[in-house]
Structures are given as C-alpha cells and as structure tokens.
Amino acid sequence: MKTKQLIVLSVLFIFSTLSLCAQNKNKDAASKTITGLVKDFNNTPLSGVYIYVDSVKTKTRTNRKGEYKLKIHPNTKLITAYSPNHGILSLSYSGEKKVSFAFSDEAKPLDTKELYEMGFGKPLRKSSGKVDFEGVRGLNGFNNIYQLIEGVFAGVSVTGTSINIRGATTSTTNAGNSTEPLLLVDNVPFLDISNIIPSEVKSIEVIKGPNAAYYGARGVYGVVKITLKN
C-alpha cells in the first residue's frame, strides 16, 4: 500500500514539475529582455533617464553608467528615452536585443507637462480623438510622422507607411482591397504623408466608427486628420 502511495506521489510531483516548467516557458516566450545605453552628445553616459515602451512609462531608469535593462512584449513597436534635461528620443523596435540612445547637441529640456501632452507617461494612450501639439517641444524625437501617430494613439498600428485603425469598421466589404484610413492634411485628402516632419504638426485627430460616417465611404476605415502649424 505504501509503495502504491509513493508511486502516486512521485507521478504527481513529476506532472507538477512539468506543468511549472511549461508555465515558465510560456511566460518567457511572452516577453523578452532588452538592454541599452543612453549617452549625451559628448558621449557621456546619462543616469536617471526614464525608459518608455510604446509611449507608456516603465519603472526602468538608467544607472550611473547610463545602462538599462527591462523586459518587453515581443509586439512592442516603440522604445523611448526621456530625460528632463535632454528631452526625448524614440526608436522603432523590431526585435533588437540592444536599443541604445545618443542625444544630439540640439537636445532641449522637456518638462512632464509637455511630455503628457505628447501622449507619454499616461497609463493608456488614446485609442482615438484629438491630440494637440501646439507649443510642445521634442517632436523631433520621432523619426517620422508615422512613428508619431503610432506612438500617441494606442488604437493605431503602422507597418512601414501603411496605417490601420483598430475597430474603425466592422464592414467586410472592401472593393479596393485596402483598409487604409482617409488621410487629411489641413482638410485636404493625401495619399502619402511621408514628407511631413513631426515638428511641423499642430494636432492629430483619429476618427473612427460612427464619428467617421460624415466622410462617407472614404472614411469607412477611419480618418486621420493632421493639422500643420503653418
């Protein structure tokens, strides 16, 4: 009898161990660790720099050597370094194990109010709506207009120059085989917005669902309205 009990307990222990290993493996597969170094234009390591993932603030800051290490989701699109004295730098993420930053000699201070207005530091970014960048510095931390749109709006995904607004429509009809939203720059339809420099943007508004009905068939996959400063 005791022998049978020992066998049963041994089998249960083995299954429990295998189950725990499988859970840990799945957990590791759901995240990956990245490291990096943050320096100023003199190549001096910067300590205390905040690291943001997809515009959301993490608990990670650089150490005295300017180094950081954190776990991120494999689907992460944007890594950002923020220093109150140097502003922000954002880099598109595509699976690298090391993401480092070097602020230029043109870097300027950026306070948290301006940072929040850019969509950073908040628990959740906007899924739609309007973001006003008037008077906000640091927009050149974004490499291009597409990175700015994706960085500010959680409901928008960008692949290259292709924009997709999640939840913009439930329609399955797509005669043009395209799910691109209507792009408006100063209320004028554009097919390509690649030449727009982030620092020239006054505001961006993402419209979807019933609110996009005003634009008819052109707005069935949502609308991205960009207003320039000049």
C-alpha positions in Angstrom: 0.0 0.0 0.0 2.8 2.4 0.9 4.6 1.5 -2.3 1.5 2.5 -4.4 1.2 5.8 -2.5 4.8 6.6 -3.1 4.3 5.9 -6.8 1.2 8.1 -7.0 3.0 10.9 -5.1 6.0 10.6 -7.4 3.8 10.8 -10.6 2.0 13.8 -9.2 5.3 15.5 -8.4 6.6 14.9 -11.9 3.5 16.3 -13.5 3.5 19.3 -11.2 7.2 20.0 -12.2 6.5 19.6 -15.9 3.5 21.9 -15.6 5.5 24.6 -13.8 8.3 24.4 -16.4 5.7 24.8 -19.2 4.2 27.8 -17.5 7.6 29.4 -17.0 8.5 28.7 -20.7 5.2 30.3 -21.9 5.9 33.3 -19.6 9.4 33.7 -21.0 8.0 33.4 -24.6 5.6 36.2 -23.9 8.3 38.6 -23.1 11.9 39.3 -24.0 14.7 41.2 -22.3 16.5 44.2 -23.9 19.4 46.2 -22.8 20.8 49.6 -23.8 22.9 52.6 -23.2 22.0 56.3 -23.1 24.5 59.0 -23.8 24.6 62.7 -24.5 26.3 64.4 -27.5 29.6 64.3 -25.7 29.4 60.5 -25.5 28.9 60.8 -21.7 26.6 58.2 -20.1 23.4 59.7 -18.7 21.9 58.3 -15.5 18.3 58.6 -14.3 16.9 58.5 -17.9 13.4 57.1 -18.0 12.6 54.4 -20.5 9.1 54.2 -22.1 7.7 51.3 -24.0 5.1 52.2 -26.7 4.8 55.6 -25.0 3.9 54.0 -21.6 6.3 54.8 -18.7 8.1 51.8 -17.1 9.8 51.6 -13.8 13.2 51.4 -15.5 15.8 54.1 -15.4 19.4 54.1 -16.5 22.0 53.5 -13.9 25.2 55.6 -13.2 26.8 54.0 -16.3 23.8 55.1 -18.5 22.7 51.4 -18.8 19.3 50.0 -18.6 17.6 46.5 -18.8 14.0 45.6 -19.0 11.5 43.0 -20.2 9.2 43.9 -23.1 6.4 42.3 -25.1 7.6 40.9 -28.4 4.9 43.0 -30.2 6.5 46.3 -28.9 6.8 48.9 -31.5 8.5 51.9 -29.9 11.2 52.4 -27.2 11.7 55.9 -25.9 14.3 57.5 -23.6 13.2 60.6 -21.6 15.5 63.0 -19.8 14.0 66.2 -18.4 17.3 68.0 -19.3 17.6 66.5 -22.8 14.1 65.8 -24.0 13.1 62.6 -25.7 14.4 60.2 -28.2 12.2 57.5 -29.8 13.3 54.5 -31.8 11.2 52.0 -33.7 11.6 48.5 -32.3 11.8 45.4 -34.5 13.2 42.7 -32.3 16.7 44.0 -31.4 18.3 42.8 -28.2 20.0 46.1 -27.6 18.5 49.5 -28.0 20.8 52.5 -27.3 20.2 56.2 -27.5 22.5 59.2 -28.2 21.1 62.7 -27.6 22.3 65.4 -30.1 23.8 68.7 -29.2 20.4 70.3 -30.1 18.6 68.4 -27.4 16.5 70.7 -25.2 14.8 70.3 -21.8 11.3 68.9 -21.8 9.0 69.0 -18.7 6.5 66.4 -17.8 3.5 68.5 -18.8 4.8 68.7 -22.3 5.6 65.0 -22.2 2.0 64.2 -21.2 0.6 66.4 -23.9 2.6 64.3 -26.4 0.8 61.2 -25.1 3.7 59.9 -23.0 3.7 58.9 -19.4 0.0 58.1 -19.2 -1.2 54.6 -18.2 -3.0 54.3 -21.6 -2.7 56.2 -24.8 -5.7 57.5 -26.7 -7.4 54.9 -29.0 -8.9 57.8 -30.9 -9.7 61.5 -30.5 -7.5 64.6 -30.9 -4.0 65.4 -29.6 -2.8 69.0 -29.7 0.9 69.5 -30.0 0.8 73.3 -30.1 3.8 74.6 -28.0 5.1 71.1 -27.4 8.8 70.7 -27.9 10.6 67.4 -28.5 8.6 66.2 -31.5 11.8 65.6 -33.4 12.3 62.7 -31.1 10.1 60.9 -33.5 11.8 59.8 -36.7 8.8 60.3 -38.9 5.1 61.2 -38.9 4.0 57.5 -38.9 6.0 56.9 -35.7 4.4 59.9 -34.1 0.9 58.7 -34.9 1.6 55.2 -33.6 3.3 56.5 -30.6 0.4 58.7 -29.5 -2.6 56.6 -30.5 -2.9 53.1 -28.9 -5.6 52.2 -31.4 -3.4 52.7 -34.4 -0.8 50.3 -35.8 1.7 51.2 -38.5 3.6 48.9 -40.8 6.0 50.9 -43.0 3.7 53.6 -44.4 0.6 51.6 -44.0 -1.8 52.7 -41.3 -4.5 50.6 -39.6 -7.0 52.0 -37.2 -8.3 49.1 -35.0 -12.0 49.0 -34.6 -12.6 51.5 -37.3 -15.2 49.4 -39.1 -17.0 46.1 -38.9 -17.6 46.0 -42.6 -16.2 43.1 -44.6 -16.8 44.8 -47.9 -13.6 46.1 -49.4 -13.7 46.7 -53.2 -10.4 48.4 -53.3 -8.6 45.7 -51.3 -7.4 48.4 -48.9 -8.1 49.1 -45.2 -6.2 52.4 -45.2 -7.9 55.3 -43.4 -8.7 58.6 -45.1 -5.7 60.9 -44.6 -6.4 64.6 -44.4 -3.7 67.3 -44.1 -5.2 70.7 -43.3 -8.6 69.1 -44.5 -7.1 68.2 -47.9 -7.0 64.4 -48.8 -3.5 63.0 -49.1 -2.3 59.6 -50.3 1.2 60.0 -48.9 2.2 61.9 -45.7 5.8 60.7 -45.6 7.2 64.2 -46.2 5.5 65.7 -43.1 8.1 66.5 -40.3 6.8 65.7 -36.8 7.8 69.2 -35.5 5.6 70.8 -38.1 2.4 69.1 -36.7 0.0 71.2 -34.7 -2.5 68.5 -34.0 -3.6 65.0 -35.0 -7.1 63.6 -34.8 -8.1 59.9 -35.3 -11.7 59.4 -36.1 -13.4 56.0 -36.3 -16.7 54.2 -36.1 -20.0 56.3 -36.3 -18.0 59.5 -35.9 -16.4 58.8 -39.3 -19.7 58.5 -41.1 -19.6 62.2 -42.0 -16.8 61.3 -44.5 -19.0 58.6 -46.2 -17.3 55.7 -48.0 -13.9 57.3 -47.8 -14.0 57.2 -44.0 -15.2 53.6 -43.7 -11.7 52.6 -42.3 -11.4 55.6 -40.2 -9.9 59.1 -40.7 -6.5 60.6 -39.7 -6.7 64.4 -39.6 -3.4 66.2 -39.4 -3.2 70.0 -38.9 0.1 71.7 -39.6 1.4 74.7 -37.7 1.9 76.9 -40.7 
